[in-house]
Amino acid sequence: MSAGFILYSVSNFSVACCSINQEVGLVFRHCIEEMEAAMKNICLVAFLVILGVAQFDGAYGAGECGKSNPDTEAWKLAPCAAAAQDANAAVSSKCCSQVKKIGQNPSCLCAVMLSNTAKSSGVKPEVAITIPKRCNIPDRPVGYKCGAYTLP
């Protein structure tokens, strides 16, 4: 019996199937199984690399709120909690002050109102979007699109 070698190349990785002394179908099945295992490993490594790049937190200054993220900024709007849940609730001066500060960057204010922190706090975006108007902020960006909402 002669010993043969079948070499399959998968993305710069070589998978060798050795000793073809058995039935051809069995050998090919074994080679395919080895290739599948190698591909699974390659995919796993690629996934982990992509995941690592996505979690990389080194690109400061590129987000809607500059160096801060919207979830962090959302905590600054704690005085607005009641007003962001009920359109008839009074809006405190502390709330208006914070909205005016964050609202200097409309995309940041929008990201904060739609943030996970705001959602988990019970903020209703359709109500929260009305706070700049309820605070009588004269230079608010009327008509600014914030997701599915528009600033009045």
N, C-alpha and C positions, 0 to 999 in steps of 0.2 A: 504494500500500500504506500502510496506517495503522500507526503504531508504537504498541503498547500496552504497558502495564506491569502486571505481576502482583506483588502484594505479599503475602508471607507473613510473619506475625509469629511468632517462636519465642522465648518467655520474654524479652520486652522487647528482643529483637534482631530487627531487620528484615532480611530478605533480599530484595532486589529482583531480579527477572528482567526484563531490558529487551529491547526491540525484538522483539516477537512478529511477525516477518515470515516465519517459517518454518512448517512444519507444526506443528499444535497439539501432537501427541504428543512431538515433539522438544523443544519449548519446555518442556512440563511435565516431561519427563525431566531437562532441564538445570536447571530450578528445583528439582526434587527432589534432584538431585546437590548443588546449592549448599546446600540445607537440610541434607542429610546431613553435609556438610563443616562447616557451622556448628554442628550438634548435636554432632559429634565434638569440635570445639573447646570447646564449652560443657562437655561431659562431662569433657574433659581438665582444664580449669580447675577444675571442681568436685572432681575426684579429687585434684588437687594441693592444693587448699585443705583438703580432708578429711585428706589425708596430713600436711600441715603442722600441722594442729591436733592430730592424733594423736601427732605427734612432739614437740609443744610440751612442754618439760620444766619448766614454771613452777609446777606445782601441787604444791609440796613439802608434805609432812606429811599427804598424803591416802592414802598407800600402807600396806600391811600393816606395814611396818617404819619408819613415820614418814618422816623425811627421807632415809633410806638405802633403796636398793632391795635386794630379796632376793639378787640376784646378787653384790652387794658384801658383804652379810652372810655369804654362803656361804663366802667366803674365810676368815672368822674361825673356821669349823669345820674347817679343814684338819687339826687334830690328831685329828679324828674319821674321817678317810678310811678307814682299815682297818676300824674298827668299823661304818661305814655300808655296807660291802660284804660283811662276813662276820658273821653273828649269833653266831659262836663266838669272835670276836676280842675281846681284852681292850679295855676302854674306858679311856683314859688320864684322869688327873685334869685335865689341860688341856682335854681334850674336854668332860668333865663340867662344868667351870667355864664354858666358853663356852655350852654347851647351857642351863645354868641361867640365864645372863644373857639370851640370846636368847629362851629359853622363858618369860620373864616376860610376853611377848606371844605367846600361842599361835598367833595367825594369822601372825605374822612367822616363827616357827619352822617352821610348816607351809609357808609360801611359800618359805623357804630350802631346806627338804628337797626341794621339788618344782621348784626353780629350774633354769634352763638350765645354770648353772655346776655345780650338783650332778649333774645328769644327765650332762654331758660329763666329769665327774670319775669316773664309774663308780659313783656312789651308787645303791644299791638302795633305793627309798622304803620298801618293806616291811620292810627291815632297819633303815634309819635311824630309822623311827618308834619303834623299840624302845629307842633310846639313852637317853631320859629315864628309863625304867624300869630299864635296866641300870646307870644312874648312881645309882640309888636316890634320885632327887629326890622328896622327900615331897610337895611341893605342885604336882606336875605335873598338867596337866589331863586326868585319866583320862577316856576316852570322847570326847575332842575329835575331831571329824571333820576329817580332813586329806585332801581329795580323796576318793579311793576307800579310804583307810586310816583307821583309828581308833587313837588313842593308847592303849596298854595301861596 
